[in-house]
Amino acid sequence: MVNYSIISNKEGLISIENDWRRLAERFKNPLLDFDWFSAGAEAFNSNEPLSIFIIKNGSQISAIAPLADTIERDVNKLELIGSPFLGEPGGLLYSDQSSLEMLLRVIIRKKKPIFLRRLQSNSPETDLVKKMHITRSICRIKDGGSVPWISINTNWDDYLEGLSSRRRYDLRRAEKRANEFGRVEVEVLSPKVEDLEKLLQEIYLVEATGWKGDKGSAILKKPRLKNFFSLYSTKAASQNMLRLGFLRIEGKSVAVLLGVQYAKRFWVLKIGYNEYYSKCSPGILLIHHTIRYAFDNRLEAYEFLGWDQPWIHMWNCQLRHCVSPLIYPYSLSGGMAFTKDVVRYVEKKIKFWSNHVRSE
């Protein structure tokens, strides 16, 4: 017999950890694993209720929608836990197509606006959302950007040879300029939990130098974001997944990276560098060395995560396109959310064209 329930607190979340990990294993993605969402629930939803939808087939959980209630412009929406703060690609968990279909039907019938940020455009979730909303809601599909990644299917020397001669020259020049500052060291650590606090503080301090610190987007400037990465890093370190990258000049960290190694892939969560050393492109050098680390350790892929950026293309990466479905049910809250989102869209267009006209 198939039935559903909704978990609204962290105790309930903890109670389904084993089932969650079992379902997540199918997707080979740390951003769908239990640790990612449990850290997100603790860091971002300490005061807001969770709305984790569970589908059970008999006694076994067959699908999970890790959602939470968020309030935007006085409208309550359901969103993936942590997605408004982290901006990473998301998704649902399910054992089969029928469980996923049941999960989506249950969510839509709750008649709350739903914002599923950055689903993979060709995923079963996206396909079903487009088909199922018709009779009960309005669905708007926003562009969710692209996610760059590198497939590792050759050795390092052959991969390096496949980069353009211009890119190889740029990397050699950056290495030379780094050495002009002093002795250069690069390391990728898999830290123990007891060593983590000091290393994370080092990462946060470097990431806060330069424009991120000035604009307030650095982890140190956002307490909830710092809490999340500290919580998640501790969980990842306890499972030997966490990878911390450092590029040091004369013993001083000038570029840092926070990532995980999961399902034979290297996943980049955060990178930062000290802008005083921008002449030698320390962030690019550290990325390059961690890509080599992935090759040397015979991993299957290097996942940049985040959003596509032109500077990433120097490594001959591939792209996964994402979309963000917004579902407005036929209800009072659905109508309010739709109206306010349309008004905001029109305001942005007017502002854009107004600025465009003034610049001419």
C-alpha positions as CSV (number, residue, x, y, z in Angstrom):
1,M,0.0,0.0,0.0
2,V,1.3,3.5,-1.0
3,N,0.9,6.4,1.5
4,Y,2.5,9.6,2.4
5,S,3.5,11.7,5.4
6,I,5.1,15.1,6.0
7,I,8.1,15.6,8.4
8,S,8.1,19.1,9.9
9,N,10.9,19.0,12.5
10,K,14.6,17.9,12.8
11,E,13.8,14.9,15.0
12,G,11.7,13.5,12.2
13,L,14.4,14.2,9.7
14,I,17.0,12.3,11.8
15,S,14.6,9.3,12.1
16,I,14.7,8.7,8.3
17,E,18.5,9.0,7.9
18,N,19.0,5.3,6.9
19,D,16.3,5.4,4.3
20,W,17.5,8.7,3.0
21,R,21.0,7.4,2.5
22,R,19.7,4.3,0.8
23,L,17.8,6.4,-1.7
24,A,20.6,8.9,-2.2
25,E,23.0,6.1,-3.1
26,R,21.2,5.8,-6.4
27,F,22.0,9.4,-7.5
28,K,25.8,9.5,-6.7
29,N,25.5,13.2,-5.8
30,P,26.6,14.6,-2.4
31,L,24.1,17.5,-2.9
32,L,21.2,14.9,-2.4
33,D,22.8,13.1,0.5
34,F,21.4,13.2,4.0
35,D,24.3,15.2,5.4
36,W,23.8,18.0,2.9
37,F,20.2,18.5,3.8
38,S,20.5,17.9,7.6
39,A,23.2,20.5,7.8
40,G,21.0,22.8,5.7
41,A,18.0,22.3,7.9
42,E,20.0,23.1,11.0
43,A,21.7,26.2,9.6
44,F,18.9,27.7,7.5
45,N,15.6,26.5,9.0
46,S,16.1,26.7,12.7
47,N,13.1,29.0,12.9
48,E,11.1,27.9,9.9
49,P,9.2,24.6,9.7
50,L,10.3,21.8,7.4
51,S,8.0,20.2,4.9
52,I,9.7,17.0,4.0
53,F,7.3,14.9,1.9
54,I,7.7,11.2,2.3
55,I,6.2,8.5,0.1
56,K,6.0,5.0,1.5
57,N,5.5,1.8,-0.4
58,G,4.5,-0.6,2.3
59,S,6.9,-0.1,5.2
60,Q,9.7,1.3,3.0
61,I,10.3,4.9,2.0
62,S,10.4,5.1,-1.8
63,A,10.6,8.9,-2.4
64,I,11.6,12.1,-0.5
65,A,11.0,15.8,-1.3
66,P,13.4,17.7,1.0
67,L,11.4,20.9,1.2
68,A,11.0,23.7,3.8
69,D,8.7,26.6,4.1
70,T,10.2,30.0,3.1
71,I,8.6,33.4,3.1
72,E,9.3,35.8,0.2
73,R,7.5,39.0,-0.3
74,D,5.0,38.0,2.3
75,V,4.2,34.8,0.4
76,N,4.8,31.3,1.8
77,K,6.6,29.0,-0.6
78,L,7.9,25.5,-0.5
79,E,11.6,25.3,-1.6
80,L,14.4,22.7,-1.4
81,I,16.1,23.0,2.0
82,G,19.0,25.5,1.7
83,S,18.5,26.3,-1.9
84,P,17.8,30.0,-1.5
85,F,21.1,30.4,0.3
86,L,23.4,28.0,-1.5
87,G,22.2,28.3,-5.1
88,E,23.5,24.8,-6.0
89,P,21.8,22.3,-8.3
90,G,19.0,20.4,-6.5
91,G,16.7,17.5,-6.9
92,L,14.3,15.0,-5.3
93,L,15.0,11.4,-4.2
94,Y,13.0,8.4,-5.5
95,S,13.4,4.7,-6.1
96,D,11.4,4.6,-9.3
97,Q,9.2,6.7,-11.7
98,S,5.9,5.8,-10.1
99,S,7.1,6.9,-6.6
100,L,8.3,10.2,-8.1
101,E,5.0,10.8,-9.8
102,M,3.1,10.1,-6.5
103,L,5.5,12.4,-4.7
104,L,4.9,15.3,-7.1
105,R,1.1,14.8,-7.0
106,V,1.0,15.0,-3.2
107,I,3.1,18.2,-3.2
108,I,1.0,19.9,-5.8
109,R,-2.2,19.0,-4.0
110,K,-1.1,20.9,-0.9
111,K,-1.9,24.1,-2.9
112,K,1.2,26.0,-1.8
113,P,3.5,27.8,-4.3
114,I,6.6,25.6,-5.0
115,F,10.0,26.8,-6.3
116,L,12.3,23.9,-7.3
117,R,15.6,25.7,-8.0
118,R,18.1,24.4,-10.5
119,L,16.8,20.9,-11.5
120,Q,18.7,19.3,-14.3
121,S,16.8,20.2,-17.4
122,N,16.6,16.6,-18.7
123,S,15.8,15.0,-15.3
124,P,12.7,12.9,-14.6
125,E,11.5,15.5,-12.1
126,T,11.6,18.3,-14.7
127,D,9.8,16.2,-17.3
128,L,7.1,15.2,-14.8
129,V,6.6,18.7,-13.5
130,K,5.9,19.9,-17.0
131,K,3.3,17.2,-17.6
132,M,1.6,17.2,-14.2
133,H,0.9,20.8,-13.4
134,I,-1.7,21.4,-16.1
135,T,-5.0,20.6,-14.3
136,R,-4.1,22.0,-10.9
137,S,-1.7,24.9,-11.3
138,I,0.3,27.3,-13.4
139,C,3.9,26.3,-14.1
140,R,6.6,28.7,-15.1
141,I,10.0,27.3,-16.1
142,K,12.9,29.7,-15.4
143,D,16.4,29.3,-16.7
144,G,18.6,27.8,-14.1
145,G,22.0,28.3,-15.7
146,S,24.5,25.7,-16.5
147,V,26.9,23.6,-14.3
148,P,30.4,22.9,-15.7
149,W,32.2,19.6,-15.2
150,I,35.1,17.6,-16.6
151,S,34.8,14.0,-17.6
152,I,38.0,12.1,-16.7
153,N,38.5,9.4,-19.3
154,T,42.2,9.7,-20.2
155,N,45.5,10.3,-18.4
156,W,46.7,13.7,-17.2
157,D,49.4,14.2,-19.9
158,D,46.9,13.5,-22.7
159,Y,44.3,15.8,-21.0
160,L,46.8,18.6,-20.6
161,E,47.8,18.2,-24.3
162,G,44.2,18.6,-25.2
163,L,44.1,22.2,-23.8
164,S,44.8,25.0,-26.2
165,S,48.4,26.1,-26.4
166,R,47.3,29.5,-25.2
167,R,45.8,28.1,-22.1
168,R,48.9,26.0,-21.3
169,Y,51.0,29.1,-21.8
170,D,48.8,31.1,-19.4
171,L,49.1,28.4,-16.7
172,R,52.9,28.2,-17.1
173,R,53.1,32.0,-16.8
174,A,50.9,32.0,-13.7
175,E,53.2,29.3,-12.1
176,K,56.2,31.4,-12.9
177,R,54.7,34.5,-11.4
178,A,53.7,32.6,-8.3
179,N,57.3,31.5,-7.9
180,E,58.4,35.1,-8.1
181,F,56.5,35.7,-4.9
182,G,58.4,32.9,-3.1
183,R,58.3,29.2,-2.5
184,V,55.0,27.7,-3.7
185,E,53.3,24.7,-2.1
186,V,50.0,23.0,-3.0
187,E,48.3,20.4,-1.0
188,V,44.9,18.6,-0.9
189,L,44.0,17.5,2.6
190,S,41.5,14.9,3.9
191,P,41.4,16.3,7.4
192,K,40.2,14.6,10.6
193,V,37.4,16.2,12.5
194,E,39.7,17.2,15.4
195,D,41.9,19.2,12.9
196,L,39.0,20.8,11.1
197,E,38.3,24.0,13.0
198,K,41.7,25.6,12.4
199,L,41.7,24.6,8.7
200,L,38.2,26.0,8.1
201,Q,39.1,29.2,9.8
202,E,42.1,29.5,7.4
203,I,39.8,29.0,4.5
204,Y,37.2,31.5,5.7
205,L,39.8,34.2,6.2
206,V,41.3,33.8,2.8
207,E,37.9,33.7,1.1
208,A,37.0,37.0,2.9
209,T,39.9,38.9,1.4
210,G,39.2,41.1,-1.6
211,W,35.8,41.7,-3.3
212,K,33.9,39.0,-1.5
213,G,34.6,40.5,1.9
214,D,34.0,44.0,0.6
215,K,30.6,43.1,-0.9
216,G,29.5,41.0,2.1
217,S,29.2,37.8,0.2
218,A,32.1,36.0,1.9
219,I,31.2,33.1,4.3
220,L,32.5,35.0,7.3
221,K,30.1,37.8,6.5
222,K,27.1,35.4,6.6
223,P,26.6,33.6,9.9
224,R,24.1,31.1,8.6
225,L,26.3,30.2,5.6
226,K,29.3,29.8,7.9
227,N,27.3,27.6,10.2
228,F,26.2,25.4,7.3
229,F,29.7,24.9,5.9
230,S,31.1,24.2,9.3
231,L,28.3,21.7,10.0
232,Y,28.5,20.0,6.6
233,S,32.4,19.9,6.6
234,T,32.3,18.1,10.0
235,K,29.9,15.6,8.7
236,A,31.9,15.1,5.5
237,A,35.2,14.8,7.4
238,S,33.7,12.1,9.6
239,Q,33.1,10.0,6.5
240,N,36.5,10.8,4.9
241,M,34.8,12.7,2.1
242,L,36.0,16.2,2.8
243,R,38.8,17.7,0.7
244,L,40.5,21.0,1.5
245,G,42.9,22.5,-1.0
246,F,45.5,25.1,-0.2
247,L,48.0,27.0,-2.4
248,R,50.6,28.6,-0.1
249,I,53.4,31.0,-0.9
250,E,56.2,31.1,1.7
251,G,53.9,29.2,4.0
252,K,51.0,31.7,3.6
253,S,47.7,30.5,2.2
254,V,46.8,32.6,-0.9
255,A,44.2,30.4,-2.4
256,V,41.8,27.9,-0.8
257,L,39.2,25.3,-1.8
258,L,36.5,23.5,0.0
259,G,35.2,20.3,-1.7
260,V,34.3,16.7,-1.3
261,Q,35.3,13.5,-2.9
262,Y,32.1,11.4,-3.4
263,A,31.1,8.6,-5.8
264,K,34.5,8.8,-7.6
265,R,34.1,12.5,-8.4
266,F,35.7,15.7,-7.0
267,W,33.1,18.3,-6.1
268,V,34.0,22.0,-5.6
269,L,31.9,23.8,-3.0
270,K,33.8,27.0,-2.4
271,I,37.0,28.6,-3.7
272,G,38.7,31.9,-2.7
273,Y,42.0,33.7,-3.0
274,N,43.9,36.6,-1.6
275,E,43.6,39.4,-4.2
276,Y,47.1,40.8,-3.3
277,Y,48.5,37.8,-5.3
278,S,46.1,38.2,-8.2
279,K,49.0,38.7,-10.6
280,C,49.7,35.0,-10.4
281,S,46.0,33.9,-10.6
282,P,46.2,31.7,-7.4
283,G,42.6,30.6,-7.6
284,I,43.1,29.3,-11.2
285,L,46.3,27.6,-10.2
286,L,44.7,25.8,-7.2
287,I,41.8,24.7,-9.4
288,H,44.3,23.3,-11.9
289,H,46.2,21.4,-9.3
290,T,43.0,19.9,-7.8
291,I,42.0,18.8,-11.3
292,R,45.3,17.0,-11.6
293,Y,44.6,15.5,-8.1
294,A,41.4,14.1,-9.6
295,F,43.3,12.6,-12.5
296,D,46.1,11.2,-10.3
297,N,43.5,9.5,-8.0
298,R,41.7,7.9,-11.0
299,L,38.4,9.7,-10.3
300,E,35.7,9.8,-13.0
301,A,34.9,13.5,-13.1
302,Y,35.6,16.9,-11.7
303,E,32.5,18.9,-10.8
304,F,32.8,22.7,-10.6
305,L,29.2,23.1,-9.3
306,G,27.9,26.7,-8.9
307,W,27.3,28.5,-12.2
308,D,29.0,28.5,-15.5
309,Q,31.7,31.2,-15.8
310,P,33.8,32.0,-18.9
311,W,37.1,31.5,-17.1
312,I,36.2,27.9,-16.4
313,H,36.1,27.0,-20.1
314,M,39.9,27.0,-20.2
315,W,39.7,23.4,-18.9
316,N,37.6,22.1,-21.8
317,C,34.6,21.4,-19.5
318,Q,31.2,20.2,-20.4
319,L,27.9,21.8,-19.3
320,R,24.7,20.5,-17.7
321,H,21.8,22.8,-18.1
322,C,19.4,23.5,-15.3
323,V,15.9,24.9,-15.0
324,S,13.9,26.2,-12.0
325,P,10.2,25.3,-12.1
326,L,7.8,27.7,-10.3
327,I,4.5,26.0,-9.6
328,Y,1.5,28.2,-8.7
329,P,-1.5,26.1,-7.5
330,Y,-5.1,27.2,-8.0
331,S,-5.3,28.7,-4.5
332,L,-5.2,32.0,-2.8
333,S,-1.5,31.7,-1.9
334,G,-0.8,30.4,-5.4
335,G,-2.5,33.4,-7.0
336,M,-0.7,35.9,-4.7
337,A,2.7,34.4,-5.4
338,F,2.0,34.4,-9.2
339,T,0.8,38.0,-9.1
340,K,3.8,39.2,-7.1
341,D,6.3,37.3,-9.2
342,V,4.8,38.8,-12.4
343,V,5.0,42.3,-10.9
344,R,8.6,41.8,-9.9
345,Y,9.4,40.5,-13.4
346,V,7.8,43.5,-15.0
347,E,9.7,45.9,-12.6
348,K,13.0,44.2,-13.6
349,K,12.3,44.6,-17.3
350,I,11.3,48.3,-16.8
351,K,14.5,48.9,-14.9
352,F,16.6,47.1,-17.5
353,W,15.2,49.1,-20.4
354,S,15.3,52.4,-18.5
355,N,19.1,51.9,-17.8
356,H,19.6,50.8,-21.4
357,V,17.9,54.0,-22.7
358,R,19.9,56.2,-20.4
359,S,23.2,54.6,-21.5
360,E,22.6,55.3,-25.1
